[in-house]
Amino acid sequence: MSDSVSAPLQRSGTLQYMILIAVIVISGLSQGLLLPVISILLEQKGVSSSLNGFNAAALYIGSFAMTLAAERMLGAVGFKKLMTGGIGLVLVCLLLFPLLPGVTAWFLIRLFIGVGDAAINYAAQLWVLLMTPAEHRGRNLSFYGMSYGLGFGLGPLGIGLLRYGESVPFLALALLFVLVLLPAFSLPDTRPERAAHTEGQARRFRRVYRLAWYALIPALLYGYMEASLNSSFPVYGLREGLSETQIAALLPFAGLGGLLLQLPLGLLSDRWGRGRVLAFAGLGGGLAFMLLPASPGFPATLILLLMVGGLVGSFFSLGLAYAADILPRSLIPAANVASFFHFGAGSIAGPAVSGVLLQYGYGGWAFGLMGFLYILFGCAGLLFSPKREF
């Protein structure tokens, strides 16, 4: 690990680490709250489910675009400036929601929120990854995933704030971003090591995909699942007769499942192998998704969401850890970019595909399709054999 990254962080102490974790929690909270709240508001305004899904995809179009420049921006400004810049951008956008109502305005605002969220998460996750020795990658990235998952799981509880006014969830979230932005300025100002940029960008990405293509698929599936579940399930639930209160109670259980199994799966992957853990988690999570449309009631749906979150909620962090196991150190930043690229692509496709299925009365197929994709991934994992190049 580069001294430029490790030494300042080691000197920074527990308080600064807690600030970094708080930033990650609030980033997860913003996505976990905005997706269902805006979906419900647009549904209540009579917006079609396909347009609703496309609007939700704006968040991830912005995130997708940011990944194209993230690696170079991080090298130019460093971890702290990229992360605090992302926090500030999201904060401004949250304040604009009540001021600029309407489908078009909200699409544009969510586009910029996606840019800000991607900046936050790219800087924070790569920072953690580069600090972590190989034997503890599963554990440490699981702690990172737990922090994000905690925020993402708590986010849907903000649906309850709608009873006090449409602007209240946005303003409450903006206040939380202010509370993490101020102490975030005290984090050490560091940059990634330069060795990652000595090779041409196109060649580095070709090597990443040649060596670790399977390890990058989890980010795609996780993005598809996260965005689709949180944007489409509220609409699906309303049409199946669930109340807003029931939906707000159900969605956090997907996040809770991730919190419960994130660390155990990370520790298991350190011992048993990340490829095998990902494959079997994909098979189990896919089966749970396929059972979701046939759920007989509230308790069964709650249990299935808990299972889904527990089994596939670690996919992004475990996939990236697996890529770091396979790849030379100089390619890890490029793998991080590729993971966010895949996450953004999946997150754009998820709400769009699910929205179209809901539009034509095939809401249950949205979850069946997710289940099929996870099962296909799990089967492929039983055949994948990584090639290491050091």
HUMOVEN-V151977 format. One line per field, one symbol per residue. ss: DSSP state (~ for helix, > for strand, _ for the rest). psi: psi as a letter, one per 20 degrees, with the letter a starting at -180 (. if undefined). Layout:
ss = ???
psi = ???
This chain:
ss = __~~~~~~~~~~~~~~~~~~~~~~~~~~~~~~~~~~~~~~~~~~____~~~~~~~~~~~~~~~~~~~~~~~~~~~~~_~~~~~~~~~~~~~~~~~~~_____~~~~~~~~~~~~~~~~~~~~~~~~~~~~~__~~~~~~~~~~~~~~~~~~~~~~~~~~~~~~~___~~~~~~~~~~~~~~~~~_________~~~~___~~~~~~~~~~~~~~~~~~~~~~~~~~~~~~~~~~~~~~~____~~~~~~~~~~~~~~~~~~~~~~~~~~~~~_~~~~~~~~~~~~~~~~~~~_____~~~~~~~~~~~~~~~__~~~~~~~~~~~~__~~~~~~~~~~~~~~~~~~~~~~~~~~~~~~~___~~~~~~~~~~~~~~~~~~~_________
psi = pphhggghhhhhrhghghgghhggghghhghhggghghggghghjjpqhghghhhhihghgggghhhhigghgghhirgghgghggghgggghhhhghhmqqggghggghghhggghhgghgggghggghipqhijggghhhgghhgghgghhhgihihhihiiqhighghghhghhghhgghhiiqqnrqqqihijiqqgghghggghhhkhhiihhhghgggggggghhhhgggggijjqrhggghhghihghhghhhiggghgghhhghphghggghhggghgghghighjpiaggggggghggghhhjijggghghhghhhhqqhiighhhgghghggggghhghghgghggghhjklghhghhggggghggggghhiipoqoqo.
